[in-house]
Amino acid sequence: MFLQSSLDLSQLEASLRDLTWKLPYKCNQSPVYEDINISFVMCTKYPEEDMVISLFFNTYERYEDGAINTFLAAAHLYKDSWVLDLGCNIRAFTVAAAVLNHTVI
């Protein structure tokens, strides 16, 4: 059975034109996380969009050192594990896992 969308092509094109893709505010190289000896590039949001995590990362070039080091140590132990990105802010944990060659979803 063929299901027809109630959205016609012109409406779809208009919807796609309305999408706004935002470029990052700034991209910084993180200092080396010593436990695993890796560094990664983190791109952040504009200050008015994220006055917590992006602002902290832009100021100190790192975020939640203890938590990220613990996460990286676990990710390093479980090399075949996958990381599920729940879309929470700037994805510092996800980027770090990708640097370790984990599959990130």
Backbone atoms as SQL, in Angstrom:
CREATE TABLE atoms (id INTEGER PRIMARY KEY, chain TEXT, resi INTEGER, resn TEXT, atom TEXT, x REAL, y REAL, z REAL);
INSERT INTO atoms VALUES
  (1, 'A', 1, 'MET', 'N', 0.840, -1.176, 0.000),
  (2, 'A', 1, 'MET', 'CA', 0.000, 0.000, 0.000),
  (3, 'A', 1, 'MET', 'C', 0.884, 1.238, 0.000),
  (4, 'A', 2, 'PHE', 'N', 0.603, 2.178, -0.847),
  (5, 'A', 2, 'PHE', 'CA', 1.353, 3.427, -0.963),
  (6, 'A', 2, 'PHE', 'C', 0.692, 4.473, -0.082),
  (7, 'A', 3, 'LEU', 'N', 1.480, 5.084, 0.777),
  (8, 'A', 3, 'LEU', 'CA', 0.965, 6.148, 1.632),
  (9, 'A', 3, 'LEU', 'C', 1.430, 7.484, 1.085),
  (10, 'A', 4, 'GLN', 'N', 0.538, 8.368, 0.867),
  (11, 'A', 4, 'GLN', 'CA', 0.874, 9.679, 0.333),
  (12, 'A', 4, 'GLN', 'C', 0.934, 10.691, 1.473),
  (13, 'A', 5, 'SER', 'N', 1.984, 11.470, 1.452),
  (14, 'A', 5, 'SER', 'CA', 2.133, 12.505, 2.462),
  (15, 'A', 5, 'SER', 'C', 1.175, 13.650, 2.168),
  (16, 'A', 6, 'SER', 'N', 0.684, 14.275, 3.212),
  (17, 'A', 6, 'SER', 'CA', -0.185, 15.428, 3.016),
  (18, 'A', 6, 'SER', 'C', 0.633, 16.694, 2.741),
  (19, 'A', 7, 'LEU', 'N', 1.962, 16.571, 2.791),
  (20, 'A', 7, 'LEU', 'CA', 2.855, 17.697, 2.545),
  (21, 'A', 7, 'LEU', 'C', 3.276, 17.670, 1.080),
  (22, 'A', 8, 'ASP', 'N', 2.945, 18.689, 0.327),
  (23, 'A', 8, 'ASP', 'CA', 3.337, 18.688, -1.089),
  (24, 'A', 8, 'ASP', 'C', 4.771, 19.204, -1.236),
  (25, 'A', 9, 'LEU', 'N', 5.312, 19.100, -2.431),
  (26, 'A', 9, 'LEU', 'CA', 6.707, 19.442, -2.682),
  (27, 'A', 9, 'LEU', 'C', 7.027, 20.896, -2.346),
  (28, 'A', 10, 'SER', 'N', 6.158, 21.813, -2.676),
  (29, 'A', 10, 'SER', 'CA', 6.432, 23.229, -2.385),
  (30, 'A', 10, 'SER', 'C', 6.485, 23.472, -0.876),
  (31, 'A', 11, 'GLN', 'N', 5.624, 22.781, -0.125),
  (32, 'A', 11, 'GLN', 'CA', 5.664, 22.931, 1.332),
  (33, 'A', 11, 'GLN', 'C', 6.963, 22.346, 1.889),
  (34, 'A', 12, 'LEU', 'N', 7.377, 21.215, 1.332),
  (35, 'A', 12, 'LEU', 'CA', 8.618, 20.587, 1.776),
  (36, 'A', 12, 'LEU', 'C', 9.805, 21.496, 1.494),
  (37, 'A', 13, 'GLU', 'N', 9.869, 22.061, 0.298),
  (38, 'A', 13, 'GLU', 'CA', 10.962, 22.967, -0.045),
  (39, 'A', 13, 'GLU', 'C', 10.986, 24.183, 0.877),
  (40, 'A', 14, 'ALA', 'N', 9.828, 24.723, 1.189),
  (41, 'A', 14, 'ALA', 'CA', 9.751, 25.878, 2.095),
  (42, 'A', 14, 'ALA', 'C', 10.236, 25.489, 3.490),
  (43, 'A', 15, 'SER', 'N', 9.873, 24.287, 3.929),
  (44, 'A', 15, 'SER', 'CA', 10.308, 23.824, 5.249),
  (45, 'A', 15, 'SER', 'C', 11.818, 23.671, 5.296),
  (46, 'A', 16, 'LEU', 'N', 12.395, 23.130, 4.233),
  (47, 'A', 16, 'LEU', 'CA', 13.838, 22.945, 4.197),
  (48, 'A', 16, 'LEU', 'C', 14.572, 24.276, 4.174),
  (49, 'A', 17, 'ARG', 'N', 14.029, 25.266, 3.475),
  (50, 'A', 17, 'ARG', 'CA', 14.649, 26.586, 3.442),
  (51, 'A', 17, 'ARG', 'C', 14.627, 27.248, 4.812),
  (52, 'A', 18, 'ASP', 'N', 13.649, 26.888, 5.644),
  (53, 'A', 18, 'ASP', 'CA', 13.535, 27.490, 6.966),
  (54, 'A', 18, 'ASP', 'C', 14.538, 26.913, 7.971),
  (55, 'A', 19, 'LEU', 'N', 15.155, 25.789, 7.620),
  (56, 'A', 19, 'LEU', 'CA', 16.134, 25.215, 8.538),
  (57, 'A', 19, 'LEU', 'C', 17.322, 26.147, 8.646),
  (58, 'A', 20, 'THR', 'N', 17.736, 26.418, 9.849),
  (59, 'A', 20, 'THR', 'CA', 18.900, 27.272, 10.039),
  (60, 'A', 20, 'THR', 'C', 20.015, 26.429, 10.643),
  (61, 'A', 21, 'TRP', 'N', 21.061, 26.262, 9.901),
  (62, 'A', 21, 'TRP', 'CA', 22.221, 25.520, 10.385),
  (63, 'A', 21, 'TRP', 'C', 23.185, 26.534, 10.959),
  (64, 'A', 22, 'LYS', 'N', 23.530, 26.346, 12.188),
  (65, 'A', 22, 'LYS', 'CA', 24.391, 27.307, 12.857),
  (66, 'A', 22, 'LYS', 'C', 25.834, 26.823, 12.830),
  (67, 'A', 23, 'LEU', 'N', 26.704, 27.721, 12.477),
  (68, 'A', 23, 'LEU', 'CA', 28.118, 27.416, 12.540),
  (69, 'A', 23, 'LEU', 'C', 28.577, 27.548, 13.983),
  (70, 'A', 24, 'PRO', 'N', 29.610, 26.823, 14.362),
  (71, 'A', 24, 'PRO', 'CA', 30.102, 26.951, 15.734),
  (72, 'A', 24, 'PRO', 'C', 30.676, 28.339, 15.991),
  (73, 'A', 25, 'TYR', 'N', 30.642, 28.719, 17.231),
  (74, 'A', 25, 'TYR', 'CA', 31.204, 30.000, 17.655),
  (75, 'A', 25, 'TYR', 'C', 32.728, 29.939, 17.590),
  (76, 'A', 26, 'LYS', 'N', 33.278, 28.847, 18.100),
  (77, 'A', 26, 'LYS', 'CA', 34.718, 28.741, 18.235),
  (78, 'A', 26, 'LYS', 'C', 35.090, 27.265, 18.351),
  (79, 'A', 27, 'CYS', 'N', 36.211, 26.876, 17.802),
  (80, 'A', 27, 'CYS', 'CA', 36.718, 25.508, 17.948),
  (81, 'A', 27, 'CYS', 'C', 38.085, 25.579, 18.614),
  (82, 'A', 28, 'ASN', 'N', 38.233, 24.823, 19.693),
  (83, 'A', 28, 'ASN', 'CA', 39.478, 24.810, 20.466),
  (84, 'A', 28, 'ASN', 'C', 40.029, 23.396, 20.545),
  (85, 'A', 29, 'GLN', 'N', 41.341, 23.286, 20.558),
  (86, 'A', 29, 'GLN', 'CA', 41.997, 22.014, 20.832),
  (87, 'A', 29, 'GLN', 'C', 42.043, 21.858, 22.344),
  (88, 'A', 30, 'SER', 'N', 41.559, 20.745, 22.842),
  (89, 'A', 30, 'SER', 'CA', 41.612, 20.534, 24.292),
  (90, 'A', 30, 'SER', 'C', 43.040, 20.200, 24.695),
  (91, 'A', 31, 'PRO', 'N', 43.396, 20.512, 25.926),
  (92, 'A', 31, 'PRO', 'CA', 44.682, 20.020, 26.424),
  (93, 'A', 31, 'PRO', 'C', 44.630, 18.481, 26.474),
  (94, 'A', 32, 'VAL', 'N', 45.746, 17.863, 26.642),
  (95, 'A', 32, 'VAL', 'CA', 45.805, 16.398, 26.679),
  (96, 'A', 32, 'VAL', 'C', 45.162, 15.893, 27.973),
  (97, 'A', 33, 'TYR', 'N', 44.249, 14.930, 27.818),
  (98, 'A', 33, 'TYR', 'CA', 43.693, 14.236, 28.983),
  (99, 'A', 33, 'TYR', 'C', 44.699, 13.149, 29.342),
  (100, 'A', 34, 'GLU', 'N', 45.373, 13.339, 30.474),
  (101, 'A', 34, 'GLU', 'CA', 46.556, 12.564, 30.821),
  (102, 'A', 34, 'GLU', 'C', 46.320, 11.066, 30.964),
  (103, 'A', 35, 'ASP', 'N', 45.183, 10.647, 31.513),
  (104, 'A', 35, 'ASP', 'CA', 44.967, 9.225, 31.786),
  (105, 'A', 35, 'ASP', 'C', 45.045, 8.371, 30.521),
  (106, 'A', 36, 'ILE', 'N', 44.584, 8.907, 29.395),
  (107, 'A', 36, 'ILE', 'CA', 44.564, 8.155, 28.141),
  (108, 'A', 36, 'ILE', 'C', 45.490, 8.795, 27.109),
  (109, 'A', 37, 'ASN', 'N', 46.004, 9.965, 27.391),
  (110, 'A', 37, 'ASN', 'CA', 46.919, 10.685, 26.514),
  (111, 'A', 37, 'ASN', 'C', 46.276, 11.030, 25.167),
  (112, 'A', 38, 'ILE', 'N', 45.088, 11.644, 25.220),
  (113, 'A', 38, 'ILE', 'CA', 44.443, 12.108, 23.992),
  (114, 'A', 38, 'ILE', 'C', 44.032, 13.568, 24.139),
  (115, 'A', 39, 'SER', 'N', 43.842, 14.171, 23.016),
  (116, 'A', 39, 'SER', 'CA', 43.328, 15.523, 22.931),
  (117, 'A', 39, 'SER', 'C', 42.331, 15.533, 21.781),
  (118, 'A', 40, 'PHE', 'N', 41.415, 16.490, 21.774),
  (119, 'A', 40, 'PHE', 'CA', 40.432, 16.551, 20.695),
  (120, 'A', 40, 'PHE', 'C', 40.010, 17.993, 20.476),
  (121, 'A', 41, 'VAL', 'N', 39.414, 18.235, 19.328),
  (122, 'A', 41, 'VAL', 'CA', 38.910, 19.560, 19.014),
  (123, 'A', 41, 'VAL', 'C', 37.445, 19.626, 19.426),
  (124, 'A', 42, 'MET', 'N', 37.106, 20.667, 20.165),
  (125, 'A', 42, 'MET', 'CA', 35.728, 20.851, 20.607),
  (126, 'A', 42, 'MET', 'C', 35.211, 22.168, 20.058),
  (127, 'A', 43, 'CYS', 'N', 34.133, 22.096, 19.316),
  (128, 'A', 43, 'CYS', 'CA', 33.501, 23.308, 18.788),
  (129, 'A', 43, 'CYS', 'C', 32.341, 23.681, 19.700),
  (130, 'A', 44, 'THR', 'N', 32.234, 24.956, 19.983),
  (131, 'A', 44, 'THR', 'CA', 31.265, 25.411, 20.974),
  (132, 'A', 44, 'THR', 'C', 30.206, 26.331, 20.359),
  (133, 'A', 45, 'LYS', 'N', 29.164, 26.522, 21.129),
  (134, 'A', 45, 'LYS', 'CA', 28.060, 27.392, 20.726),
  (135, 'A', 45, 'LYS', 'C', 28.376, 28.841, 21.073),
  (136, 'A', 46, 'TYR', 'N', 27.599, 29.749, 20.519),
  (137, 'A', 46, 'TYR', 'CA', 27.745, 31.171, 20.840),
  (138, 'A', 46, 'TYR', 'C', 27.397, 31.392, 22.315),
  (139, 'A', 47, 'PRO', 'N', 28.081, 32.328, 22.972),
  (140, 'A', 47, 'PRO', 'CA', 27.849, 32.566, 24.406),
  (141, 'A', 47, 'PRO', 'C', 26.386, 32.808, 24.771),
  (142, 'A', 48, 'GLU', 'N', 25.657, 33.521, 23.927),
  (143, 'A', 48, 'GLU', 'CA', 24.254, 33.785, 24.263),
  (144, 'A', 48, 'GLU', 'C', 23.379, 32.541, 24.139),
  (145, 'A', 49, 'GLU', 'N', 23.858, 31.501, 23.472),
  (146, 'A', 49, 'GLU', 'CA', 23.109, 30.259, 23.333),
  (147, 'A', 49, 'GLU', 'C', 23.429, 29.262, 24.441),
  (148, 'A', 50, 'ASP', 'N', 24.635, 29.321, 24.969),
  (149, 'A', 50, 'ASP', 'CA', 25.054, 28.366, 25.984),
  (150, 'A', 50, 'ASP', 'C', 26.000, 29.060, 26.949),
  (151, 'A', 51, 'MET', 'N', 25.434, 29.520, 28.053),
  (152, 'A', 51, 'MET', 'CA', 26.215, 30.262, 29.031),
  (153, 'A', 51, 'MET', 'C', 26.800, 29.365, 30.112),
  (154, 'A', 52, 'VAL', 'N', 26.799, 28.046, 29.878),
  (155, 'A', 52, 'VAL', 'CA', 27.367, 27.135, 30.865),
  (156, 'A', 52, 'VAL', 'C', 28.513, 26.335, 30.238),
  (157, 'A', 53, 'ILE', 'N', 28.187, 25.276, 29.505),
  (158, 'A', 53, 'ILE', 'CA', 29.217, 24.357, 29.023),
  (159, 'A', 53, 'ILE', 'C', 30.113, 25.011, 27.972),
  (160, 'A', 54, 'SER', 'N', 29.527, 25.634, 26.952),
  (161, 'A', 54, 'SER', 'CA', 30.348, 26.280, 25.920),
  (162, 'A', 54, 'SER', 'C', 31.192, 27.401, 26.514),
  (163, 'A', 55, 'LEU', 'N', 30.589, 28.200, 27.381),
  (164, 'A', 55, 'LEU', 'CA', 31.330, 29.290, 28.008),
  (165, 'A', 55, 'LEU', 'C', 32.501, 28.749, 28.825),
  (166, 'A', 56, 'PHE', 'N', 32.263, 27.691, 29.590),
  (167, 'A', 56, 'PHE', 'CA', 33.322, 27.082, 30.389),
  (168, 'A', 56, 'PHE', 'C', 34.429, 26.559, 29.477),
  (169, 'A', 57, 'PHE', 'N', 34.039, 25.841, 28.405),
  (170, 'A', 57, 'PHE', 'CA', 35.040, 25.288, 27.490),
  (171, 'A', 57, 'PHE', 'C', 35.808, 26.392, 26.773),
  (172, 'A', 58, 'ASN', 'N', 35.131, 27.462, 26.383),
  (173, 'A', 58, 'ASN', 'CA', 35.817, 28.577, 25.726),
  (174, 'A', 58, 'ASN', 'C', 36.795, 29.270, 26.665),
  (175, 'A', 59, 'THR', 'N', 36.468, 29.313, 27.945),
  (176, 'A', 59, 'THR', 'CA', 37.316, 29.982, 28.926),
  (177, 'A', 59, 'THR', 'C', 38.500, 29.114, 29.338),
  (178, 'A', 60, 'TYR', 'N', 38.237, 27.834, 29.648),
  (179, 'A', 60, 'TYR', 'CA', 39.268, 26.960, 30.221),
  (180, 'A', 60, 'TYR', 'C', 39.770, 25.878, 29.271),
  (181, 'A', 61, 'GLU', 'N', 39.170, 25.759, 28.085),
  (182, 'A', 61, 'GLU', 'CA', 39.510, 24.763, 27.068),
  (183, 'A', 61, 'GLU', 'C', 39.316, 23.330, 27.539),
  (184, 'A', 62, 'ARG', 'N', 38.567, 23.126, 28.561),
  (185, 'A', 62, 'ARG', 'CA', 38.209, 21.787, 29.029),
  (186, 'A', 62, 'ARG', 'C', 36.897, 21.874, 29.790),
  (187, 'A', 63, 'TYR', 'N', 36.325, 20.710, 30.052),
  (188, 'A', 63, 'TYR', 'CA', 35.055, 20.666, 30.770),
  (189, 'A', 63, 'TYR', 'C', 34.965, 19.352, 31.527),
  (190, 'A', 64, 'GLU', 'N', 34.636, 19.411, 32.781),
  (191, 'A', 64, 'GLU', 'CA', 34.457, 18.233, 33.635),
  (192, 'A', 64, 'GLU', 'C', 35.605, 17.232, 33.501),
  (193, 'A', 65, 'ASP', 'N', 36.804, 17.692, 33.813),
  (194, 'A', 65, 'ASP', 'CA', 37.992, 16.841, 33.674),
  (195, 'A', 65, 'ASP', 'C', 37.847, 15.475, 34.318),
  (196, 'A', 66, 'GLY', 'N', 37.396, 15.449, 35.559),
  (197, 'A', 66, 'GLY', 'CA', 37.275, 14.174, 36.273),
  (198, 'A', 66, 'GLY', 'C', 36.323, 13.213, 35.575),
  (199, 'A', 67, 'ALA', 'N', 35.167, 13.715, 35.187),
  (200, 'A', 67, 'ALA', 'CA', 34.161, 12.873, 34.530),
  (201, 'A', 67, 'ALA', 'C', 34.645, 12.402, 33.164),
  (202, 'A', 68, 'ILE', 'N', 35.269, 13.289, 32.397),
  (203, 'A', 68, 'ILE', 'CA', 35.754, 12.886, 31.071),
  (204, 'A', 68, 'ILE', 'C', 36.912, 11.904, 31.202),
  (205, 'A', 69, 'ASN', 'N', 37.825, 12.120, 32.151),
  (206, 'A', 69, 'ASN', 'CA', 38.915, 11.162, 32.366),
  (207, 'A', 69, 'ASN', 'C', 38.385, 9.792, 32.751),
  (208, 'A', 70, 'THR', 'N', 37.386, 9.743, 33.634),
  (209, 'A', 70, 'THR', 'CA', 36.786, 8.465, 34.035),
  (210, 'A', 70, 'THR', 'C', 36.108, 7.794, 32.843),
  (211, 'A', 71, 'PHE', 'N', 35.351, 8.580, 32.078),
  (212, 'A', 71, 'PHE', 'CA', 34.686, 8.051, 30.886),
  (213, 'A', 71, 'PHE', 'C', 35.707, 7.506, 29.892),
  (214, 'A', 72, 'LEU', 'N', 36.785, 8.256, 29.645),
  (215, 'A', 72, 'LEU', 'CA', 37.808, 7.817, 28.705),
  (216, 'A', 72, 'LEU', 'C', 38.520, 6.558, 29.173),
  (217, 'A', 73, 'ALA', 'N', 38.755, 6.455, 30.477),
  (218, 'A', 73, 'ALA', 'CA', 39.390, 5.248, 31.008),
  (219, 'A', 73, 'ALA', 'C', 38.498, 4.026, 30.765),
  (220, 'A', 74, 'ALA', 'N', 37.199, 4.183, 31.007),
  (221, 'A', 74, 'ALA', 'CA', 36.257, 3.078, 30.754),
  (222, 'A', 74, 'ALA', 'C', 36.175, 2.767, 29.267),
  (223, 'A', 75, 'ALA', 'N', 36.112, 3.792, 28.438),
  (224, 'A', 75, 'ALA', 'CA', 36.040, 3.592, 26.987),
  (225, 'A', 75, 'ALA', 'C', 37.305, 2.906, 26.476),
  (226, 'A', 76, 'HIS', 'N', 38.436, 3.238, 27.078),
  (227, 'A', 76, 'HIS', 'CA', 39.700, 2.625, 26.674),
  (228, 'A', 76, 'HIS', 'C', 39.720, 1.136, 27.034),
  (229, 'A', 77, 'LEU', 'N', 39.121, 0.786, 28.168),
  (230, 'A', 77, 'LEU', 'CA', 39.052, -0.625, 28.587),
  (231, 'A', 77, 'LEU', 'C', 38.120, -1.451, 27.703),
  (232, 'A', 78, 'TYR', 'N', 37.029, -0.854, 27.267),
  (233, 'A', 78, 'TYR', 'CA', 36.023, -1.546, 26.461),
  (234, 'A', 78, 'TYR', 'C', 36.110, -1.027, 25.029),
  (235, 'A', 79, 'LYS', 'N', 37.136, -1.474, 24.322),
  (236, 'A', 79, 'LYS', 'CA', 37.449, -0.934, 22.998),
  (237, 'A', 79, 'LYS', 'C', 36.369, -1.187, 21.948),
  (238, 'A', 80, 'ASP', 'N', 35.577, -2.219, 22.105),
  (239, 'A', 80, 'ASP', 'CA', 34.529, -2.531, 21.126),
  (240, 'A', 80, 'ASP', 'C', 33.176, -1.943, 21.494),
  (241, 'A', 81, 'SER', 'N', 33.133, -1.109, 22.515),
  (242, 'A', 81, 'SER', 'CA', 31.853, -0.556, 22.949),
  (243, 'A', 81, 'SER', 'C', 31.384, 0.550, 22.006),
  (244, 'A', 82, 'TRP', 'N', 30.105, 0.821, 22.048),
  (245, 'A', 82, 'TRP', 'CA', 29.498, 1.907, 21.272),
  (246, 'A', 82, 'TRP', 'C', 29.122, 3.011, 22.240),
  (247, 'A', 83, 'VAL', 'N', 29.062, 4.219, 21.727),
  (248, 'A', 83, 'VAL', 'CA', 28.651, 5.363, 22.541),
  (249, 'A', 83, 'VAL', 'C', 27.373, 5.918, 21.942),
  (250, 'A', 84, 'LEU', 'N', 26.353, 6.033, 22.760),
  (251, 'A', 84, 'LEU', 'CA', 25.074, 6.586, 22.330),
  (252, 'A', 84, 'LEU', 'C', 25.022, 8.053, 22.718),
  (253, 'A', 85, 'ASP', 'N', 24.938, 8.916, 21.727),
  (254, 'A', 85, 'ASP', 'CA', 24.884, 10.354, 21.950),
  (255, 'A', 85, 'ASP', 'C', 23.426, 10.758, 22.118),
  (256, 'A', 86, 'LEU', 'N', 23.087, 11.266, 23.270),
  (257, 'A', 86, 'LEU', 'CA', 21.715, 11.676, 23.546),
  (258, 'A', 86, 'LEU', 'C', 21.456, 13.131, 23.171),
  (259, 'A', 87, 'GLY', 'N', 22.411, 13.769, 22.540),
  (260, 'A', 87, 'GLY', 'CA', 22.212, 15.142, 22.081),
  (261, 'A', 87, 'GLY', 'C', 22.234, 16.162, 23.197),
  (262, 'A', 88, 'CYS', 'N', 23.023, 15.912, 24.202),
  (263, 'A', 88, 'CYS', 'CA', 23.085, 16.809, 25.351),
  (264, 'A', 88, 'CYS', 'C', 24.212, 17.828, 25.181),
  (265, 'A', 89, 'ASN', 'N', 23.874, 18.970, 24.686),
  (266, 'A', 89, 'ASN', 'CA', 24.760, 20.108, 24.555),
  (267, 'A', 89, 'ASN', 'C', 25.842, 19.915, 23.510),
  (268, 'A', 90, 'ILE', 'N', 27.135, 20.113, 23.848),
  (269, 'A', 90, 'ILE', 'CA', 28.179, 20.177, 22.830),
  (270, 'A', 90, 'ILE', 'C', 28.884, 18.844, 22.595),
  (271, 'A', 91, 'ARG', 'N', 28.476, 17.793, 23.249),
  (272, 'A', 91, 'ARG', 'CA', 28.948, 16.430, 23.002),
  (273, 'A', 91, 'ARG', 'C', 30.428, 16.204, 23.332),
  (274, 'A', 92, 'ALA', 'N', 30.872, 16.723, 24.432),
  (275, 'A', 92, 'ALA', 'CA', 32.274, 16.558, 24.822),
  (276, 'A', 92, 'ALA', 'C', 32.638, 15.086, 25.004),
  (277, 'A', 93, 'PHE', 'N', 31.760, 14.303, 25.602),
  (278, 'A', 93, 'PHE', 'CA', 32.035, 12.884, 25.814),
  (279, 'A', 93, 'PHE', 'C', 32.024, 12.127, 24.489),
  (280, 'A', 94, 'THR', 'N', 31.119, 12.489, 23.606),
  (281, 'A', 94, 'THR', 'CA', 30.991, 11.827, 22.315),
  (282, 'A', 94, 'THR', 'C', 32.224, 12.064, 21.453),
  (283, 'A', 95, 'VAL', 'N', 32.694, 13.295, 21.407),
  (284, 'A', 95, 'VAL', 'CA', 33.886, 13.617, 20.610),
  (285, 'A', 95, 'VAL', 'C', 35.086, 12.869, 21.167),
  (286, 'A', 96, 'ALA', 'N', 35.216, 12.833, 22.485),
  (287, 'A', 96, 'ALA', 'CA', 36.325, 12.111, 23.104),
  (288, 'A', 96, 'ALA', 'C', 36.283, 10.624, 22.750),
  (289, 'A', 97, 'ALA', 'N', 35.087, 10.029, 22.757),
  (290, 'A', 97, 'ALA', 'CA', 34.957, 8.606, 22.400),
  (291, 'A', 97, 'ALA', 'C', 35.297, 8.385, 20.933),
  (292, 'A', 98, 'ALA', 'N', 34.910, 9.290, 20.073),
  (293, 'A', 98, 'ALA', 'CA', 35.214, 9.157, 18.641),
  (294, 'A', 98, 'ALA', 'C', 36.724, 9.194, 18.403),
  (295, 'A', 99, 'VAL', 'N', 37.451, 9.997, 19.194),
  (296, 'A', 99, 'VAL', 'CA', 38.904, 10.050, 19.066),
  (297, 'A', 99, 'VAL', 'C', 39.517, 8.686, 19.409),
  (298, 'A', 100, 'LEU', 'N', 38.871, 7.947, 20.286),
  (299, 'A', 100, 'LEU', 'CA', 39.334, 6.595, 20.637),
  (300, 'A', 100, 'LEU', 'C', 38.831, 5.541, 19.659),
  (301, 'A', 101, 'ASN', 'N', 38.228, 5.975, 18.551),
  (302, 'A', 101, 'ASN', 'CA', 37.723, 5.086, 17.492),
  (303, 'A', 101, 'ASN', 'C', 36.547, 4.226, 17.914),
  (304, 'A', 102, 'HIS', 'N', 35.733, 4.730, 18.833),
  (305, 'A', 102, 'HIS', 'CA', 34.498, 4.037, 19.188),
  (306, 'A', 102, 'HIS', 'C', 33.424, 4.382, 18.179),
  (307, 'A', 103, 'THR', 'N', 32.503, 3.471, 17.998),
  (308, 'A', 103, 'THR', 'CA', 31.339, 3.766, 17.170),
  (309, 'A', 103, 'THR', 'C', 30.438, 4.674, 17.974),
  (310, 'A', 104, 'VAL', 'N', 30.074, 5.811, 17.408),
  (311, 'A', 104, 'VAL', 'CA', 29.230, 6.783, 18.088),
  (312, 'A', 104, 'VAL', 'C', 27.920, 6.881, 17.324),
  (313, 'A', 105, 'ILE', 'N', 26.830, 6.708, 18.048),
  (314, 'A', 105, 'ILE', 'CA', 25.484, 6.798, 17.450),
  (315, 'A', 105, 'ILE', 'C', 24.801, 8.026, 17.971);
